[in-house]
Amino acid sequence: MQNRRDFLKTTSLALAGSALLGCTGGPQRFHVGKCGSGRMQLRFFPYELELTHTFTVASYSRKTTPDVQVEIEYEGIIGYGEASMPPYLGQSVASVTAFLERVDLSQFPDPFQLEDILAYVDSLSPGDSAAKAAVDIALHDLVGKLIGQPWYRIWGLDPAKAPSTTYTIGIDTPEVVREKTLEAAGRFNILKVKVGLDSDVEMIETIRSVTDVPLAVDANQGWKDRSKALDEIHWLAEHGVVMVEQPLPVDRLDDTAWLTERSPLPIFADESVQRLRDIPALAGAFSGINIKLMKCTGMREAWKMVTLTRALGMRVMVGCMTETSCAVSAAAQLSPAVDFADLDGNLLISNDRFQGVQVVDGRLTLPDRPGIGLVPLQ
């Protein structure tokens, strides 16, 4: 795979002399979008995320996640963003970079026009949610820095209300599951367990052999029979599970409604909800939704999703993909407004580029720094 240095060298040579690089002052370190005096500059490069452990869910396993890092600079201030692309999103480094090459921020006088800028970015294609999220996150980070306030404060949220985050235990052998659980013991107040295969009971019993902390489970559409799913949920409730995420396939909404009506545990939508427009159809079928920036195009739409979901009487969870502390810290700005948080993506990788949101005694601790609160590490 092309590394960052080769990518930057290639794009610098390919773009040298191009009208897209109309600024003077020496060679560029990144692929650069439109720029000019007093205008925003968009830069980006690929950055493969390296997982500490092989990550397994009901449908696949992986040891890395493709990612694109983004910067937007305005008057010497830099906002950071990120696009993470796990397999099920159907996006790639190639598709993200192709999308970002089309983004022309020079038509906007300043980054404070978030509604207009992000509406324009959204209009460039019907998909590309991760690429759009990268621009959105970088703009929010930039604007927060220009204002001098973190986004949780701009939104009027109390950081003391940020919940504990789950820590994910992927599907694996009992020995590895036990090892991962012991690593998490004492650091997290709730664990998230991937289920959806024939090994579900073994997974839970293995975890229960070493800890009694509350558990959340995520079937990733892995259960197919609603009656068996209900029986398993009752068993899970007896073993300290407090919520269930995406038990059935996305095309089984009626069966999910049947299950939710009878379940002793709240049922949250994940794959069934992508963006704001999906939420009304899920009312009554799920207890709540899981909002992820890479699916919903970023912080702007995520905040609107929180508002609509609450208005419909549903519960809210904020989640993440495998991401650096950039995207995780962006999502964490919403965390004081949610019921559950699954913001451990940065803790699952070995090559984070930032310091941002921290987990202290199992709880999310939001940094008192402007924007999304990042400190670059490399």
C-alpha positions in Angstrom: 0.0 0.0 0.0 1.3 3.5 -0.8 2.6 5.2 2.3 2.2 8.8 3.3 5.6 9.9 2.1 5.2 8.3 -1.4 1.7 9.6 -1.7 2.8 13.2 -0.9 5.8 12.9 -3.2 3.6 11.6 -6.1 0.8 14.2 -5.6 3.3 17.1 -5.3 4.9 16.1 -8.6 1.6 15.5 -10.3 0.2 18.8 -9.2 3.2 21.0 -9.5 2.4 24.1 -11.6 -1.3 23.3 -11.6 -3.8 26.1 -11.1 -5.0 24.2 -8.0 -1.7 25.1 -6.4 -1.9 28.8 -7.0 -0.3 29.8 -3.7 3.5 30.6 -3.5 6.0 29.9 -0.8 7.6 26.6 -1.6 6.6 23.0 -2.1 3.4 21.6 -0.5 3.5 18.9 2.2 0.1 17.6 1.3 -2.4 17.2 -1.5 -3.8 20.7 -1.5 -7.2 22.0 -2.7 -8.1 25.5 -3.8 -6.3 28.3 -1.9 -5.6 32.0 -2.0 -5.2 35.1 0.2 -7.6 34.9 3.1 -9.1 31.7 1.8 -9.4 28.2 3.3 -6.8 25.6 2.2 -7.8 21.9 2.1 -5.0 19.3 2.5 -5.3 15.5 2.8 -3.3 12.3 2.8 -4.0 8.5 3.3 -3.1 7.0 6.7 -3.7 3.3 7.4 -4.9 2.6 10.9 -3.1 -0.4 12.6 -5.3 -2.4 15.0 -3.8 -3.7 18.2 -5.8 -6.9 17.9 -7.6 -8.6 14.9 -11.1 -7.1 14.8 -13.9 -9.7 14.2 -17.6 -9.1 13.8 -20.4 -11.4 12.6 -19.5 -10.8 8.9 -15.7 -10.2 8.6 -12.3 -9.8 10.3 -9.5 -7.2 9.7 -6.2 -6.0 11.2 -6.1 -2.6 9.5 -8.6 0.2 8.5 -8.0 2.5 5.6 -8.2 6.2 6.6 -7.6 9.7 5.1 -6.4 12.5 7.3 -7.6 16.1 6.4 -6.6 19.6 7.4 -8.3 22.9 6.6 -6.2 26.0 7.2 -7.5 29.6 7.5 -5.4 32.6 8.5 -2.7 30.3 10.0 -5.2 28.2 12.1 -5.6 24.5 11.2 -8.7 22.4 11.7 -8.2 18.6 11.7 -10.6 16.0 10.1 -10.6 12.4 9.2 -12.4 9.8 7.0 -12.3 6.2 8.3 -13.5 3.5 6.0 -14.4 0.1 7.5 -15.4 -2.5 4.8 -19.2 -2.2 5.2 -19.2 1.5 4.3 -18.3 0.7 0.8 -15.8 3.6 0.5 -12.1 3.6 0.0 -9.0 5.8 0.0 -9.4 6.2 -3.7 -13.1 7.3 -3.5 -12.4 9.6 -0.6 -9.4 11.4 -2.2 -11.4 11.6 -5.5 -14.2 13.3 -3.6 -11.9 15.7 -1.7 -10.2 16.7 -5.0 -13.6 18.1 -6.1 -14.2 20.2 -3.0 -13.6 23.9 -3.7 -13.7 26.0 -0.5 -12.3 29.1 -2.2 -15.9 30.2 -3.1 -16.6 30.8 0.6 -15.1 33.9 2.4 -14.6 32.2 5.7 -15.3 29.0 7.6 -18.1 30.4 9.8 -20.6 29.7 7.0 -20.9 26.1 8.1 -24.5 25.6 6.9 -23.7 26.9 3.3 -20.3 25.2 3.1 -21.5 21.8 4.3 -24.7 21.9 2.2 -22.4 22.5 -0.8 -20.1 19.6 0.2 -23.1 17.3 0.6 -24.4 18.3 -2.8 -21.3 17.0 -4.6 -22.5 13.4 -4.5 -25.3 11.2 -3.1 -22.8 9.2 -1.0 -19.2 9.6 0.2 -20.4 10.1 3.8 -16.9 9.5 5.3 -15.3 12.0 3.0 -18.0 14.6 3.8 -17.5 13.8 7.5 -13.8 14.6 7.2 -14.5 18.0 5.8 -17.2 18.6 8.4 -15.0 17.7 11.3 -12.1 19.8 10.1 -14.4 22.8 9.7 -15.9 22.4 13.1 -12.4 22.1 14.6 -11.3 25.2 12.8 -14.4 27.3 13.7 -14.1 26.2 17.4 -10.5 27.3 17.4 -11.4 30.6 15.8 -14.1 31.2 18.4 -11.8 29.9 21.2 -14.3 27.4 22.6 -14.8 23.6 22.4 -17.9 22.4 20.6 -19.6 20.9 23.6 -19.6 24.4 25.1 -20.8 26.0 21.9 -23.7 23.5 21.9 -24.5 24.3 25.5 -23.6 20.9 26.9 -22.1 20.1 30.3 -19.0 18.0 30.0 -19.6 16.5 33.4 -22.6 14.7 31.9 -20.4 12.7 29.4 -21.1 9.0 30.0 -18.9 6.0 30.4 -17.8 4.6 27.1 -18.0 1.0 26.2 -14.8 -0.9 25.2 -15.3 -3.4 22.4 -14.5 -7.1 22.7 -14.5 -8.7 19.2 -15.5 -12.2 18.4 -12.5 -14.5 19.0 -11.4 -17.7 20.7 -12.1 -18.0 24.5 -8.4 -17.5 25.3 -8.2 -14.3 23.3 -11.5 -13.0 24.6 -10.4 -13.7 28.2 -7.1 -11.9 27.5 -8.9 -8.8 26.0 -11.3 -8.7 28.8 -8.6 -8.8 31.5 -6.8 -6.0 29.7 -10.0 -3.9 30.0 -10.8 -4.9 33.5 -10.6 -2.0 35.9 -10.3 0.6 33.1 -13.9 0.5 31.8 -17.3 0.5 33.5 -19.1 -1.2 30.6 -17.9 -3.5 27.8 -19.4 -4.0 24.3 -19.4 -7.6 23.1 -19.7 -8.5 19.4 -22.1 -11.4 18.9 -24.2 -12.8 16.1 -22.6 -16.2 15.6 -23.0 -19.6 17.1 -20.4 -18.7 19.7 -22.6 -16.1 21.5 -23.1 -18.0 24.7 -19.5 -19.0 24.9 -18.5 -15.4 24.4 -20.6 -14.1 27.3 -19.7 -16.9 29.6 -16.0 -16.4 28.9 -16.3 -12.7 29.7 -18.4 -13.4 32.8 -15.7 -15.7 34.1 -13.4 -12.7 34.6 -15.6 -9.7 35.1 -19.1 -8.7 36.3 -19.3 -5.2 34.7 -22.4 -4.4 32.6 -22.3 -5.4 29.0 -23.7 -4.1 25.8 -24.0 -6.5 22.8 -23.8 -5.8 19.1 -25.1 -8.5 16.7 -24.3 -6.5 13.5 -27.4 -8.0 11.9 -26.1 -11.5 12.8 -29.4 -12.9 14.2 -31.9 -14.1 11.6 -34.8 -15.6 13.6 -36.8 -13.1 15.7 -38.0 -15.7 18.2 -34.5 -17.1 18.8 -33.3 -13.5 19.1 -35.9 -12.8 21.8 -34.9 -16.0 23.7 -31.2 -14.9 23.5 -32.0 -11.4 24.7 -33.8 -12.8 27.7 -30.8 -14.9 28.5 -28.5 -11.9 28.0 -30.5 -9.8 30.3 -30.0 -12.5 33.0 -26.3 -12.2 32.5 -25.9 -8.5 33.0 -26.4 -7.2 29.5 -28.0 -3.7 29.4 -28.7 -3.0 25.7 -28.7 -4.7 22.3 -27.5 -3.2 19.0 -28.8 -4.1 15.5 -30.0 -7.7 16.3 -31.6 -8.3 12.9 -30.9 -7.5 9.2 -31.8 -4.0 8.0 -34.5 -5.3 5.8 -36.4 -6.9 8.7 -37.9 -3.8 10.2 -41.3 -5.4 11.0 -39.5 -8.2 12.8 -37.3 -5.7 14.7 -40.5 -3.8 15.8 -41.9 -7.1 17.0 -38.7 -7.9 18.9 -38.4 -4.4 20.4 -42.0 -4.6 21.7 -41.2 -7.8 23.6 -37.6 -7.3 24.6 -36.6 -6.7 28.2 -33.6 -4.6 26.9 -33.5 -1.5 24.7 -32.8 -2.2 21.0 -30.6 0.3 19.2 -30.3 0.8 15.4 -26.9 0.9 13.9 -26.8 -0.3 10.3 -30.5 0.6 10.0 -29.7 4.3 10.4 -27.3 6.3 8.3 -28.5 9.8 8.2 -31.2 12.2 9.5 -33.7 11.2 6.9 -33.7 7.6 8.1 -34.9 8.3 11.7 -38.7 8.8 11.3 -39.2 5.3 9.8 -37.4 3.8 12.8 -39.7 5.3 15.5 -41.5 2.4 17.1 -39.2 -0.2 15.6 -36.2 0.6 17.7 -35.7 2.0 21.2 -33.0 4.3 20.0 -30.3 4.9 17.4 -26.5 4.8 17.2 -25.1 8.0 15.5 -21.8 7.7 13.8 -20.1 10.6 12.1 -18.7 8.5 9.2 -22.2 7.5 8.3 -24.1 10.7 8.8 -21.5 13.1 7.2 -20.3 14.7 10.4 -21.0 16.8 13.4 -23.5 19.2 11.8 -25.9 16.4 10.9 -25.2 14.4 14.0 -26.4 17.3 16.2 -29.6 17.5 14.2 -30.0 13.7 14.6 -29.8 14.0 18.4 -32.5 16.7 18.4 -34.9 14.7 16.1 -34.4 11.4 17.9 -35.2 13.0 21.3 -38.3 14.7 19.8 -39.5 11.3 18.7 -39.1 9.9 22.3 -36.2 7.7 21.4 -32.9 7.1 23.1 -29.5 8.1 21.6 -26.1 6.5 21.4 -23.0 7.9 19.8 -20.5 5.5 18.3 -17.5 5.4 16.1 -15.5 3.4 13.6 -11.9 2.4 14.1 -10.6 6.0 14.1 -7.8 8.2 15.5 -8.5 10.5 18.4 -9.5 13.1 15.7 -12.9 11.7 14.7 -13.5 10.1 18.2 -12.9 13.5 19.9 -15.3 15.1 17.4 -18.0 12.5 18.2 -17.3 13.0 21.9 -18.4 16.6 21.7 -22.0 15.1 21.5 -21.5 12.7 24.4 -23.1 14.8 27.2 -26.4 14.7 25.3 -26.6 10.8 24.8 -27.6 7.8 26.8 -24.8 5.4 25.7 -21.4 6.1 24.2 -19.2 3.7 22.2 -16.2 5.8 21.6 -13.2 3.5 21.8 -12.1 3.4 18.2 -8.9 5.3 19.0 -8.1 2.9 21.8 -8.1 -0.1 19.4 -5.3 1.2 17.2 -1.5 1.4 17.8 -0.7 4.5 15.6 -2.9 7.4 16.8 -1.9 10.8 15.5 -3.5 12.9 18.2 -4.2 13.3 21.9 -7.9 14.2 22.5 -10.7 12.9 24.5 -9.5 10.7 27.4 -11.1 7.9 29.4 -10.7 8.4 33.1 -12.2 5.8 35.5 -14.1 4.5 32.5 -15.8 7.8 31.7 -15.2 10.1 28.8 -13.3 13.2 29.8 -13.6 16.0 27.3 -10.5 18.3 26.9 -11.0 22.0 27.7 -9.4 23.0 24.5 -11.1 24.8 21.5 -12.6 23.0 18.5 -12.6 19.3 19.1 -9.7 19.5 21.5 -6.8 17.9 19.7 -3.1 18.0 20.3 -1.1 16.5 17.4 1.4 13.8 18.3 3.1 13.5 14.9 
